[in-house]
């Protein structure tokens, strides 16, 4: 199981003959900036307003891109993952297994 937070694109990869199996994905924001992923150079209001911000499509999009693949690349943009809330710095968290 892995928890991913990296600048885009995010690459999931499994060793050997194993493949990715996405278990959970979150694109948005649910923790304040002091607790998780601060945005360099962003005003505090973009990091703390609307902590109930989550894409309803992120899991499905990421699963369709990555499940049963040895590796995959995810472009973390609002075009790919949606924009569940405006003026909020978002992050991507993925839990996946290699099977």
OpenMM code with the backbone's topology and positions (N, CA, C; nanometers):
from openmm import Vec3, app, unit

residues = "UNK UNK UNK UNK UNK UNK UNK UNK UNK UNK UNK UNK UNK UNK UNK UNK UNK UNK UNK UNK UNK UNK UNK UNK UNK UNK UNK UNK UNK UNK UNK UNK UNK UNK UNK UNK UNK UNK UNK UNK UNK UNK UNK UNK UNK UNK UNK UNK UNK UNK UNK UNK UNK UNK UNK UNK UNK UNK UNK UNK UNK UNK UNK UNK UNK UNK UNK UNK UNK UNK UNK UNK UNK UNK UNK UNK UNK UNK UNK UNK UNK UNK UNK UNK UNK UNK UNK UNK UNK UNK UNK UNK UNK UNK UNK UNK UNK UNK UNK".split()
positions = [
    Vec3(0.0859, -0.1171, 0.0000),
    Vec3(0.0000, 0.0000, 0.0000),
    Vec3(0.0902, 0.1230, 0.0000),
    Vec3(0.0553, 0.2225, -0.0806),
    Vec3(0.1351, 0.3424, -0.0923),
    Vec3(0.0458, 0.4659, -0.0843),
    Vec3(0.0975, 0.5691, -0.0249),
    Vec3(0.0299, 0.6984, -0.0169),
    Vec3(0.1160, 0.7941, -0.0980),
    Vec3(0.0606, 0.8547, -0.2011),
    Vec3(0.1378, 0.9327, -0.2967),
    Vec3(0.1057, 1.0809, -0.2845),
    Vec3(0.2073, 1.1632, -0.2704),
    Vec3(0.1914, 1.3064, -0.2924),
    Vec3(0.3191, 1.3544, -0.3592),
    Vec3(0.3098, 1.3905, -0.4828),
    Vec3(0.4243, 1.4375, -0.5608),
    Vec3(0.3756, 1.5404, -0.6596),
    Vec3(0.4676, 1.6248, -0.7091),
    Vec3(0.4292, 1.7151, -0.8179),
    Vec3(0.3914, 1.6344, -0.9421),
    Vec3(0.3092, 1.6886, -1.0305),
    Vec3(0.2666, 1.6154, -1.1496),
    Vec3(0.3806, 1.5913, -1.2461),
    Vec3(0.3739, 1.4908, -1.3288),
    Vec3(0.2746, 1.3830, -1.3214),
    Vec3(0.3106, 1.2841, -1.2119),
    Vec3(0.2107, 1.2154, -1.1611),
    Vec3(0.2311, 1.1106, -1.0615),
    Vec3(0.2462, 0.9789, -1.1368),
    Vec3(0.3500, 0.9040, -1.1028),
    Vec3(0.3739, 0.7754, -1.1669),
    Vec3(0.3584, 0.6656, -1.0631),
    Vec3(0.2718, 0.5699, -1.0921),
    Vec3(0.2585, 0.4504, -1.0098),
    Vec3(0.3318, 0.3386, -1.0819),
    Vec3(0.4108, 0.2605, -1.0095),
    Vec3(0.4860, 0.1530, -1.0735),
    Vec3(0.5006, 0.0366, -0.9777),
    Vec3(0.4950, -0.0824, -1.0331),
    Vec3(0.5102, -0.2048, -0.9556),
    Vec3(0.6333, -0.2806, -1.0041),
    Vec3(0.6946, -0.3560, -0.9136),
    Vec3(0.8145, -0.4305, -0.9522),
    Vec3(0.7817, -0.5595, -1.0289),
    Vec3(0.8776, -0.6037, -1.1084),
    Vec3(0.8657, -0.7321, -1.1772),
    Vec3(0.7398, -0.7455, -1.2594),
    Vec3(0.6712, -0.8581, -1.2410),
    Vec3(0.5507, -0.8877, -1.3182),
    Vec3(0.4231, -0.8425, -1.2472),
    Vec3(0.4367, -0.7695, -1.1372),
    Vec3(0.3181, -0.7247, -1.0642),
    Vec3(0.2506, -0.6086, -1.1358),
    Vec3(0.1213, -0.5889, -1.1071),
    Vec3(0.0437, -0.4813, -1.1684),
    Vec3(-0.0244, -0.3978, -1.0605),
    Vec3(-0.0608, -0.2776, -1.0976),
    Vec3(-0.1249, -0.1824, -1.0068),
    Vec3(-0.2705, -0.2216, -0.9822),
    Vec3(-0.3125, -0.2058, -0.8577),
    Vec3(-0.4528, -0.2219, -0.8203),
    Vec3(-0.4876, -0.1035, -0.7288),
    Vec3(-0.5623, -0.0060, -0.7824),
    Vec3(-0.5969, 0.1143, -0.7073),
    Vec3(-0.7085, 0.0811, -0.6086),
    Vec3(-0.6869, 0.1162, -0.4817),
    Vec3(-0.7847, 0.0882, -0.3766),
    Vec3(-0.8634, 0.2122, -0.3354),
    Vec3(-0.8000, 0.3303, -0.3454),
    Vec3(-0.8653, 0.4541, -0.3040),
    Vec3(-0.7905, 0.5707, -0.3657),
    Vec3(-0.8625, 0.6765, -0.4004),
    Vec3(-0.7987, 0.7965, -0.4536),
    Vec3(-0.8773, 0.9196, -0.4104),
    Vec3(-0.8035, 1.0242, -0.3775),
    Vec3(-0.8643, 1.1513, -0.3380),
    Vec3(-0.7953, 1.2639, -0.4144),
    Vec3(-0.8727, 1.3453, -0.4844),
    Vec3(-0.8232, 1.4671, -0.5491),
    Vec3(-0.9054, 1.5809, -0.4941),
    Vec3(-0.8416, 1.6696, -0.4210),
    Vec3(-0.9108, 1.7821, -0.3583),
    Vec3(-0.8344, 1.8260, -0.2364),
    Vec3(-0.9062, 1.8514, -0.1278),
    Vec3(-0.8427, 1.8950, -0.0036),
    Vec3(-0.9357, 1.8629, 0.1114),
    Vec3(-0.8804, 1.7984, 0.2153),
    Vec3(-0.9598, 1.7731, 0.3345),
    Vec3(-0.8832, 1.8012, 0.4632),
    Vec3(-0.7579, 1.8446, 0.4532),
    Vec3(-0.6797, 1.8835, 0.5703),
    Vec3(-0.6231, 2.0230, 0.5495),
    Vec3(-0.6097, 2.0974, 0.6581),
    Vec3(-0.5549, 2.2326, 0.6499),
    Vec3(-0.4079, 2.2283, 0.6086),
    Vec3(-0.3590, 2.3396, 0.5595),
    Vec3(-0.2248, 2.3441, 0.5029),
    Vec3(-0.1159, 2.3091, 0.6032),
    Vec3(-0.1352, 2.3368, 0.7304),
    Vec3(-0.0326, 2.3026, 0.8288),
    Vec3(-0.0164, 2.1513, 0.8403),
    Vec3(-0.1198, 2.0790, 0.8079),
    Vec3(-0.1202, 1.9352, 0.8285),
    Vec3(-0.0786, 1.8554, 0.7056),
    Vec3(-0.0959, 1.9107, 0.5859),
    Vec3(-0.0727, 1.8284, 0.4672),
    Vec3(-0.0499, 1.9145, 0.3447),
    Vec3(0.0589, 1.8947, 0.2776),
    Vec3(0.0869, 1.9500, 0.1452),
    Vec3(0.0630, 2.0996, 0.1327),
    Vec3(0.1571, 2.1774, 0.1768),
    Vec3(0.1427, 2.3209, 0.1594),
    Vec3(0.1725, 2.3591, 0.0156),
    Vec3(0.1184, 2.4691, -0.0271),
    Vec3(0.1410, 2.5169, -0.1626),
    Vec3(0.2377, 2.6338, -0.1606),
    Vec3(0.3553, 2.6129, -0.2107),
    Vec3(0.4559, 2.7172, -0.2090),
    Vec3(0.4080, 2.8394, -0.2874),
    Vec3(0.4147, 2.9552, -0.2237),
    Vec3(0.3790, 3.0792, -0.2894),
    Vec3(0.2300, 3.1067, -0.2985),
    Vec3(0.1466, 3.0205, -0.2437),
    Vec3(0.0026, 3.0436, -0.2483),
    Vec3(-0.0438, 3.1141, -0.1220),
    Vec3(-0.1420, 3.1994, -0.1376),
    Vec3(-0.1992, 3.2676, -0.0225),
    Vec3(-0.2705, 3.1676, 0.0675),
    Vec3(-0.2720, 3.1971, 0.1960),
    Vec3(-0.3323, 3.1065, 0.2937),
    Vec3(-0.4777, 3.0732, 0.2604),
    Vec3(-0.5530, 3.1681, 0.2057),
    Vec3(-0.6943, 3.1419, 0.1761),
    Vec3(-0.7114, 3.0267, 0.0767),
    Vec3(-0.6140, 3.0059, -0.0123),
    Vec3(-0.6247, 2.8964, -0.1089),
    Vec3(-0.5903, 2.7620, -0.0470),
    Vec3(-0.5352, 2.7654, 0.0736),
    Vec3(-0.4949, 2.6422, 0.1403),
    Vec3(-0.5917, 2.6003, 0.2493),
    Vec3(-0.6743, 2.6910, 0.2963),
    Vec3(-0.7593, 2.6584, 0.4109),
    Vec3(-0.9087, 2.6714, 0.3842),
    Vec3(-0.9495, 2.7494, 0.2836),
    Vec3(-1.0940, 2.7596, 0.2613),
    Vec3(-1.1441, 2.6325, 0.1929),
    Vec3(-1.2582, 2.5879, 0.2327),
    Vec3(-1.3222, 2.4695, 0.1768),
    Vec3(-1.2380, 2.3439, 0.1949),
    Vec3(-1.2336, 2.2942, 0.3185),
    Vec3(-1.1608, 2.1709, 0.3465),
    Vec3(-1.2459, 2.0480, 0.3158),
    Vec3(-1.3661, 2.0694, 0.2671),
    Vec3(-1.4520, 1.9579, 0.2258),
    Vec3(-1.4582, 1.9591, 0.0736),
    Vec3(-1.3445, 1.9349, 0.0111),
    Vec3(-1.3313, 1.9463, -0.1337),
    Vec3(-1.2816, 1.8141, -0.1885),
    Vec3(-1.3636, 1.7451, -0.2650),
    Vec3(-1.3230, 1.6148, -0.3174),
    Vec3(-1.3868, 1.5883, -0.4532),
    Vec3(-1.3058, 1.5376, -0.5443),
    Vec3(-1.3560, 1.4961, -0.6743),
    Vec3(-1.4356, 1.3669, -0.6599),
    Vec3(-1.5486, 1.3610, -0.7253),
    Vec3(-1.6285, 1.2379, -0.7240),
    Vec3(-1.5851, 1.1425, -0.8340),
    Vec3(-1.4961, 1.1874, -0.9225),
    Vec3(-1.4553, 1.1040, -1.0360),
    Vec3(-1.3103, 1.0560, -1.0286),
    Vec3(-1.2318, 1.1055, -0.9331),
    Vec3(-1.0884, 1.0744, -0.9286),
    Vec3(-1.0605, 0.9242, -0.9219),
    Vec3(-1.1298, 0.8545, -0.8339),
    Vec3(-1.1048, 0.7105, -0.8208),
    Vec3(-1.1302, 0.6373, -0.9523),
    Vec3(-1.2410, 0.6653, -1.0165),
    Vec3(-1.2741, 0.5991, -1.1427),
    Vec3(-1.1749, 0.6301, -1.2534),
    Vec3(-1.1341, 0.7573, -1.2624),
    Vec3(-1.0374, 0.7977, -1.3654),
    Vec3(-0.9040, 0.7278, -1.3429),
    Vec3(-0.8559, 0.7305, -1.2196),
    Vec3(-0.7261, 0.6712, -1.1894),
    Vec3(-0.7304, 0.5201, -1.2029),
    Vec3(-0.8375, 0.4578, -1.1586),
    Vec3(-0.8520, 0.3127, -1.1748),
    Vec3(-0.8501, 0.2730, -1.3215),
    Vec3(-0.9212, 0.3487, -1.4051),
    Vec3(-0.9264, 0.3128, -1.5483),
    Vec3(-0.7903, 0.3320, -1.6150),
    Vec3(-0.7112, 0.4270, -1.5677),
    Vec3(-0.5775, 0.4486, -1.6236),
    Vec3(-0.4753, 0.3463, -1.5743),
    Vec3(-0.4914, 0.3000, -1.4506),
    Vec3(-0.3819, 0.2277, -1.3857),
    Vec3(-0.4060, 0.0812, -1.3531),
    Vec3(-0.5297, 0.0435, -1.3236),
    Vec3(-0.5536, -0.0950, -1.2837),
    Vec3(-0.5028, -0.1931, -1.3892),
    Vec3(-0.4389, -0.2978, -1.3417),
    Vec3(-0.3869, -0.4077, -1.4250),
    Vec3(-0.2730, -0.3655, -1.5167),
    Vec3(-0.2112, -0.2508, -1.4885),
    Vec3(-0.0946, -0.2044, -1.5645),
    Vec3(0.0300, -0.2167, -1.4759),
    Vec3(0.1461, -0.2474, -1.5336),
    Vec3(0.2679, -0.2504, -1.4517),
    Vec3(0.3083, -0.1114, -1.4022),
    Vec3(0.2708, -0.0069, -1.4780),
    Vec3(0.2939, 0.1310, -1.4359),
    Vec3(0.1970, 0.2218, -1.5100),
    Vec3(0.1786, 0.3422, -1.4563),
    Vec3(0.0923, 0.4406, -1.5216),
    Vec3(0.1332, 0.5791, -1.4774),
    Vec3(0.0961, 0.6786, -1.5565),
    Vec3(0.1267, 0.8180, -1.5279),
    Vec3(-0.0046, 0.8950, -1.5209),
    Vec3(-0.0191, 0.9762, -1.4166),
    Vec3(-0.1416, 1.0524, -1.3960),
    Vec3(-0.1076, 1.2007, -1.3976),
    Vec3(-0.1694, 1.2729, -1.4887),
    Vec3(-0.1512, 1.4175, -1.4962),
    Vec3(-0.2511, 1.4823, -1.4017),
    Vec3(-0.2025, 1.5440, -1.2963),
    Vec3(-0.2910, 1.6003, -1.1937),
    Vec3(-0.3361, 1.7405, -1.2329),
    Vec3(-0.4302, 1.7437, -1.3266),
    Vec3(-0.4880, 1.8709, -1.3687),
    Vec3(-0.6393, 1.8630, -1.3555),
    Vec3(-0.7026, 1.9789, -1.3547),
    Vec3(-0.8483, 1.9804, -1.3457),
    Vec3(-0.9124, 1.9224, -1.4707),
    Vec3(-0.8404, 1.9223, -1.5824),
    Vec3(-0.8947, 1.8628, -1.7042),
    Vec3(-0.9074, 1.7119, -1.6879),
    Vec3(-0.8087, 1.6490, -1.6253),
    Vec3(-0.8089, 1.5042, -1.6069),
    Vec3(-0.8928, 1.4630, -1.4863),
    Vec3(-0.8755, 1.5305, -1.3735),
    Vec3(-0.9378, 1.4875, -1.2485),
    Vec3(-1.0559, 1.5732, -1.2050),
    Vec3(-1.0854, 1.6768, -1.2791),
    Vec3(-1.1971, 1.7635, -1.2436),
    Vec3(-1.1541, 1.8749, -1.1490),
    Vec3(-1.2446, 1.9665, -1.1248),
    Vec3(-1.2179, 2.0791, -1.0361),
    Vec3(-1.3320, 2.0876, -0.9348),
    Vec3(-1.3243, 2.0056, -0.8281),
    Vec3(-1.4365, 1.9983, -0.7345),
    Vec3(-1.4611, 2.1270, -0.6561),
    Vec3(-1.3620, 2.2143, -0.6480),
    Vec3(-1.3800, 2.3421, -0.5797),
    Vec3(-1.2770, 2.4410, -0.6346),
    Vec3(-1.3240, 2.5610, -0.6622),
    Vec3(-1.2348, 2.6621, -0.7188),
    Vec3(-1.1582, 2.7335, -0.6081),
    Vec3(-1.0466, 2.7924, -0.6461),
    Vec3(-0.9635, 2.8706, -0.5542),
    Vec3(-0.9178, 2.7921, -0.4321),
    Vec3(-0.8934, 2.6633, -0.4500),
    Vec3(-0.8428, 2.5785, -0.3424),
    Vec3(-0.7240, 2.4997, -0.3964),
    Vec3(-0.6115, 2.5015, -0.3250),
    Vec3(-0.4955, 2.4213, -0.3603),
    Vec3(-0.5290, 2.2751, -0.3328),
    Vec3(-0.5219, 2.1921, -0.4358),
    Vec3(-0.5619, 2.0521, -0.4247),
    Vec3(-0.4394, 1.9611, -0.4232),
    Vec3(-0.4584, 1.8419, -0.3719),
    Vec3(-0.3546, 1.7400, -0.3747),
    Vec3(-0.4174, 1.6060, -0.4089),
    Vec3(-0.3327, 1.5151, -0.4513),
    Vec3(-0.3764, 1.3814, -0.4899),
    Vec3(-0.3185, 1.2802, -0.3928),
    Vec3(-0.4049, 1.1977, -0.3370),
    Vec3(-0.3630, 1.0876, -0.2509),
    Vec3(-0.4159, 0.9594, -0.3146),
    Vec3(-0.3271, 0.8634, -0.3345),
    Vec3(-0.3657, 0.7365, -0.3948),
    Vec3(-0.3174, 0.6229, -0.3048),
    Vec3(-0.4052, 0.5303, -0.2781),
    Vec3(-0.3658, 0.4070, -0.2116),
    Vec3(-0.3794, 0.2973, -0.3159),
    Vec3(-0.2687, 0.2291, -0.3410),
    Vec3(-0.2728, 0.1201, -0.4382),
    Vec3(-0.1837, 0.0055, -0.3905),
    Vec3(-0.2138, -0.1128, -0.4424),
    Vec3(-0.1333, -0.2316, -0.4140),
    Vec3(-0.0702, -0.2785, -0.5428),
    Vec3(0.0387, -0.3477, -0.5310),
    Vec3(0.0982, -0.4197, -0.6434),
    Vec3(0.0647, -0.5672, -0.6237),
    Vec3(-0.0002, -0.6258, -0.7228),
    Vec3(-0.0441, -0.7655, -0.7102),
    Vec3(0.0094, -0.8495, -0.8235),
] * unit.nanometer
topology = app.Topology()
chain = topology.addChain("A")
for resn in residues:
    res = topology.addResidue(resn, chain)
    for name in ("N", "CA", "C"):
        topology.addAtom(name, app.Element.getBySymbol(name[0]), res)
